[in-house]
Amino acid sequence: MLSQKILMVFGLVLFCSGCQTLEEGLTLNMLQDFLKQEQSGSGETVERLDRVVENKPQVQNDPLSPSGEGTETRTNNSGMSDSEERAIINALEEAALGAERQHRYASAAVHFRRLLELNPTDARVTLGLARNLRYIGSSNDAVLILKASSLLEQERLLQFELVKAQIASGLLSDAEENLTALEKVAADNWELYALKGLIYDHIGRFSAAQRLYNQALQFSPRNVSVLNNLSISLAQSGKLVEAISLLSGLVNSEYSNPQLRQNLALLYGLKGDFEKASSLASEDLPPATVAGNLATFQMIHE
């Protein structure tokens, strides 16, 4: 009975390789509200950018256009000089990357979206937008953005990001099909094996998933994302003590971060060690949240 409850809990905490902790499930349309929340003078930059975007070519067949239909390419009548436009692009790039570093993924997605409107052939911008959409739970939008990109077939990073977005969206068959295609050109890439392992975890093939995570570690030793997913896979397969040992090593190292600490707190809670679970959870969460988590763990063990 306890093992079944553990599986139900871990259905909520599987992470894509390279993922950050997911924020609220927002859509791209809702992200526009975050423009009003930008600080440190970024509002002026966004306002200037809006004036430029109104007269810049838009992405054709954009799946996320307000009307839900593709927009026609428009000519640039802004009269803005190349140097002025470059300055705005540089400011937006700095704002996007800064927001992502600060885990303000919704704001980062807004900035990357503006950048993509200005330059739809920039692979880094497409990747940044898709990645941050995935971080906030808008993985379906990320899939649409990537599939609409003319760069997808030639950019391997975009192909891997598409797989991550498909996994996060529950499109496991599509993700596995794309990974099979990537095997021919990326057999030495750790993400190939880590992502396939994640798919197997989702369908309950834990032993196969763990073998794949270990293959990924051969190409990228001490990879925190892979080790995190391996620990979760071990816990799901009933090897809770082994999972705790693995994750404890990461939490007690220079790689420790809030996500790893809270995953370890979850493992201790599932084990029934509420004291350690509470101690770890309290490092990053408010008291009310910690109390709620502990109550959930106690219910699991009843």
N, C-alpha and C positions, 0 to 999 in steps of 0.2 A: 504493500500500500504506500509506504513512504517513497519507494523508488518511483512509483507512478506520479506522485506529487512533485518529486524532484524534476521529472521530465516536463511536467506542466510549467514549472517555474522557469526552467532553462529554455523553454520555447520563447521566452521573452528577452533573453539576454545573449543570444548568439550574435557575434559581431563579424562583419566582413573584415578581411585582412586589410589593415591600413585604415579602418574606420575610426572615427571618433565616437564618443557617446552621442546617441541620437537626441536631438532636442524635440520640441513640440512638433507634431505633424502639421506643417503649414503647406500651403500651396503657393505657387509663384505669385498669383494675384494678391494674396494676402501680404506678401513681402513688401509690397509698395508702401504699406503703412509704416514700415521701419524707416523709410526715408525721413520721416518727420522726427525720428528719435536720434538721428546722427548728431554728434557733438563736435566740439573743437573746430568749428568753421566749415565742416564738411557740407553743411546745407548749401552754402554758396556754390561750392563745386558742383553739387548735384543739380542745382538750379541752372547753372551755366551749361552743364551737360545736357539737360532737358532741351535747352534751346538748340543745341547742336543736333541732337538726335532727331528732332522734328524735321530736319532737312537733310539727314544722312540716309544712305541706302540701308534698308532693313533686310533682315534675313528672310529670303524667300521661303514660302511654305512653313513659316514658323509655327510649330504646334502650340506654342504658348502665347500667341498673340491674343489680345483681349477678345476678339470676335471668334477665336477658335479656328480661324481660317488663315491661309497663307496671305501675307501682305505683298503687294507689288513693290519692286525695287523703285526707289525714288531718287531723283538726282539731287546733288548737293547744291543748294542755293544759299547756304548760310553766310557766305562771304568771309568766313573765318580763315585766318592764315594757317599754314601748316604748323608754324611754331606754336600758335595758340592752341590748336587742336592737340598737338603733341603734349603740351603742358597739362591739358585736361586729362588726357589718357594716362600720363604718368601719375597724376594725382589720384586718379581712380584706381590704378594698379596698386599704388601704395595703400590706399584705403581698403581695398579688397583683401590684400595679403595681411594687413594689420588687423583687420576684423577677424580673419580666420585664425591668426595666431592667438587672439584673445578669446577664441571660442564663440565669437558673435557671428555664427554661421549664417543667420538670416540676413544680416547686414552685408556680409561678404557676398552672398548670392545676389543681392540687389546690385552691388557694384559690378560684379562679373557680368550680370545681365546687361548692364549699360555698355560695358566694354564690348560684349559680343555684338550688340547693335551697331557699334562703331566699326568693328572689324570682325566679321563673321568667319574669316579664314585664319584666325589666330588659334592654334591648337591649345596653347596654354590657357587661354581664356575659356574655351569650350570645356576643357578639363576642370578648371576651377569652378565654373558654374555647376556642372554636373556633380562634382564632388560635394559642394556645399549644399546643394539640393538634397543629396542623399543624407548628409549629416543631420538635416532638420526633418527628415522623414518624408520628403517629397520625391521618393525614388522613382515613381511613375513619370513624373515630369523630367527627371534626369534621363530616363530611358528615351523619352521622346526627343529631347534635345540632342542626344548622342546619335540616335538613328537619323535625325534630320541633317546631321553635319556631313558636309561633302568631304571632310577630312578622315572620316571613320575608317575607311578601308586602308589608308596608308599610315595611320598613326596607332602604333601598338598600345600606347598608354591609354588612348581613348577606348580601344577594344577591351582592355582590362577593366577600365572604369565602367563600361557597359555591362560587363559580367557582374560587377559588384552591385550596380543598380538593379539588375535583373534579379539577383539573389535577394536583395533587400525588398524587392517588390513581390517576391514569391514566384517569380517566373523561372523556376528551377530547370525546367527542360530546355528553355531557350539559353539559359546560362551555360548548361552543360554542353549544348551543341556548339556554342561559341568557344568554349574551352577546348573542345575536341579539335576545332579548326586551328586554335593557337598552338596546339601541341607540335604542329609541323614547323613552326617558326620560333617557338619560345620554350623549347624543351629544357633549357637551363635557367629558366626564370622561376624563382621561388613562389611567386604569386600563383602560377599555374597550379601547383600542387596544393597550396594553402586554400585557394578558392574551391578547388574540387573537393577538398576535405570538408569545407564548410557546407557544400551541397549535401555530402553524404551524412553529415551531422543532422541536417534538417530532415532527412528521410529515415533517420534512425540506424544508419549503417556505421556505428561508432568505431568498430575495430578498423574498418577500411579508412575512415576519416583520420584516425590516429596514425596509421601507416603513412598517409599522405602528408600529414603535418610533419612527421619525422623526415620525410623526403624533402620537404620545403626547408627544414632546418639544415640539411646537408648543403644547400646552396646559400642559406642565410643564417648562420649560427647565431644564437642568442637573439633572434628576432622576437621582439616583445609581442607583436601582434599574433604571431604563430603560437608562441608559448601560451599566451592568454587563451586562444581558441583551443589549444590542446588540453589545457587544464579543464575547460568547460566540457569538452568531449569526454574526458576521463570521468568527470563527475556524473555526466549523463549515463555513462555505461556502468555506474555503480562503484567506481574506483575513487570514492570521495577522499580517502586519506591520501592517496597518491596525488590527486588534484590539488589538495591543500598544500602538500609539500612543494609541489612545483610552483604554485602561485606565491607561496610564502617567500621562496627564494627571490622572486622578482620584486616583491613588495619591500624586501629588506636589502635591495640593491639600489644602485644609482638610477635604475630604470623606473623606480616607483612613481606612480601618478594616481590621481583620484580614482580613475576608472579601475585600475588594478586593485586598489585598496577596497573599493566597494564590491568588486567581484569576490575578493577573499572574504570579506564580511559575509557575503551571501553564502559562500561555502561553509563557513563556520556556523552560520545560522541553520543551514540545512543539516549539519552534523549534530546540532543541539548544543553547541558551545556558545551560549548566548552572551557570556561575558566578553569573549574575544570578539564576537560579532559586533557588540555594542561599542567596544573600544575602537575598533577600526572604523565603523560607520561614523562615529563622533568626530573623527578627524576632518571630515568633509561635509557632513550633513547637519542641519539644525536639529535640536533636541526632539521636536515634535515628529520629524521624519524618522529619526532613529527609533523612537518609541513605537511608531506605526510599523516599521520593519520588524522589530522584535516581536510585536504582537502577531504578525503574520507567520514568522518562524515558529512561534509557539503553537499556533493553530495547525501548522503542518505536522507537528509532532504529536498532536492529540489523537 
